[in-house]
Amino acid sequence: MAESRQGPIGWYEPFERAILEFDNLKISRSLAKVVGSDKFALTIDRAFSRVVHHCATTRDETWISPEIEAAYAELHHIGFAHSLEVWQDQELVGGLYGVSINGAFFGESMFHCRRDASKAALVYLVEHLKSRGFLLLDCQYINSHMESLGASVISREAYQERLAQALAASVSFLDSSPRLHFDSQQSR
């Protein structure tokens, strides 16, 4: 990640990792109403670059630099990065994006222009990942927003074990998504 929109890019491995166990997703009554209604339309990979750009520019501070945007565009082009878009009246009002490798999805960022739009994207993501047989939803760092939705922190060691299991899973985000072969002994 970059230090800022214009800052240098670095590689980080936190001592603790935030994940969202699928069954721990907290959906408030009001959010359940929104998700169950036709308020939003949800799509996958229809506006990837726009989602990433919104994530990079709708906040005062961001780790998503133009170089990071370009790198994720390339990951999307080769089939590893995906977005979920939330639409209202044919306008992009929220979404999220991340990287998918076998049974692991690494959530990178989300945005919203309308109330509950990014939360709706997360609910849909969790449903999608469960239906595809995914084992891990990596949220990277914990923040109050993700914690309120059910994310929790695990140790680096526990994370590495979960990651090895997820990378060994033979599933994909979409039928056309690439799968990689990982030697579980090698990834430890």
N, C-alpha and C positions, 0 to 999 in steps of 0.2 A: 504494500500500500504506500501511497505517497504521504508525506508529512502534511501537505495541504494541496489545494488545487494546483499550485505552481511549484510545490516542493519536490525534493528528491524522493525517489522510490526506494523502499527498504523491504526486507523480508523479516517477518515476525513470527515467533512461535511462543504463544503465551504459556505460562505454567499451568493455568487452568483454562478450560475451554467451555464455552457456552454451547449447549445443545438443546434441542426441543424434542423430547420424547413425544411421539405422535399422540399417545393416549393422555398426555398431560396438557394438551392444548386447551387453554381456558377460553371459552366462548361465552361472553355475557349474553343475557337474554336479548338485549337490544341488538347485539351483533348477530345473534342467531336469526332474529327477525329480518335484518338486512340481507344476510346471506340467503335466507329462504325466500326472499322476495325477488321481484324482477327489477329491482332498483339498478343493479349493475349487471353488465355483461362481461364475461371473463374469456380471455383468449390466451393461447400459448404461442410464443415466438412470432407474433404478428407485428410487433413494433419494438424489437429488441433494442436497437440503437437509441430510440426515443426514451425508453425506460431508463437505460443507463445514463443518458444525458440529464433527464429529470432528477435522477438520484444525485448526480454530480452538482446540479445547479440550484436545487430548491432549498438548500440549507446555506447558512452563513459559513460554516466550516465543513470541509469535506476532505476525504482521503483520495477521492477519485479525480486524478489529473487527466489531462488530454491523452497522455501516453497510456494510462490505465484504461481509458475508454477505448483506445485503439486496440490494446491487447485483448480486451474482452470481446470486441467486435470480431477479431480473428478467431478467438475460441468459439464464438457463436458460429462463425462461418464453417469451421471444421466439425461442428456438432457437439461440443462439450458445454457451452454456455447457453442458458435458456432464460426466457423471461415469461412472466405471467402478467398480463395486462388487464386493467380494470377500466371499463368504458361506461360512460353515462351519456345518453343521447349522442352517441358516436364520437364523444370526446374522451381522450385518454385522461383519466382522473386519478390513477394510481397504478401501482405495480411493484414488482420485485424482480430481481435477477440473481442468478448464481451459476455455479459450475456443477455439473453432474459427471461423476465417474463411478461406473458400475452402481453399487447400492448406496452410494454416498452423495448427498446434495449439500453443497457448500453455499449457503445463503450469503450473498455479498452486500446487498443494500435494497432498501425499499423506499417508496415515496408515496405521497398522497396530496391531491389538490382538493379532495372532498372528504368529509368525515367518513371514517371506516373503510375507505377504499383500499389502503394497504393491508388492513386487517383482513378484509375479504380475500385479498390475494393470498395471504398466509393460510387462511382456512382452506382455500382451494388447493394450494400447494400441498398441504399436509394430506388432504384427501387423495390427491393425485399420486403422491409418493407412496402412500399406503397401498393404493390399488396396483401399483407397479412392483411392489415387493421391496421397496427401499428399506434400509436398516438404520440410516443415520441422517439426521438433519443438523448440520453444523451451523451454528449461529455465530461462531467465532468469539465475540466478546459479549458479555452480559451488559445490558442497560436496563433501566427501569421499565421501558416500554416492552422489551422482550420478556422480562421477568413477569410482568403483569399478564402476559399471554401464555405463561407456563414454562418458559425456558429456565434451565438450571445450569449450574457449573459442575464440571467433573474434572478430576486431576488429569494431568498430561498422560500419565500411565494408563488410566482408565480409557481416556480418549484414544490412545494409540491402539489399544485392544479392540475397541469398537470400530475404529477405522479399518483395521486389518480384516475384520469380519465383513464389513461393508464392501471393501474393495474386492473381496473374494466372491461376492454375490454376482450371479450372472443375470442382471437386470439392466434395463436402460430407461432413460427418461421418456423417450419416444421410440417407436419401433425402428426409426432410422438412426438413433443415436449410437455412436461408436462405443464399443466396450474394450476395456484394456485387460490384459492378463497380468496379475500380480502374484508373485511368489510370497505367500504369507510370512515366510521366514525372512525374506529380504526386506519387508517393510517395517520390521521392528527395530 
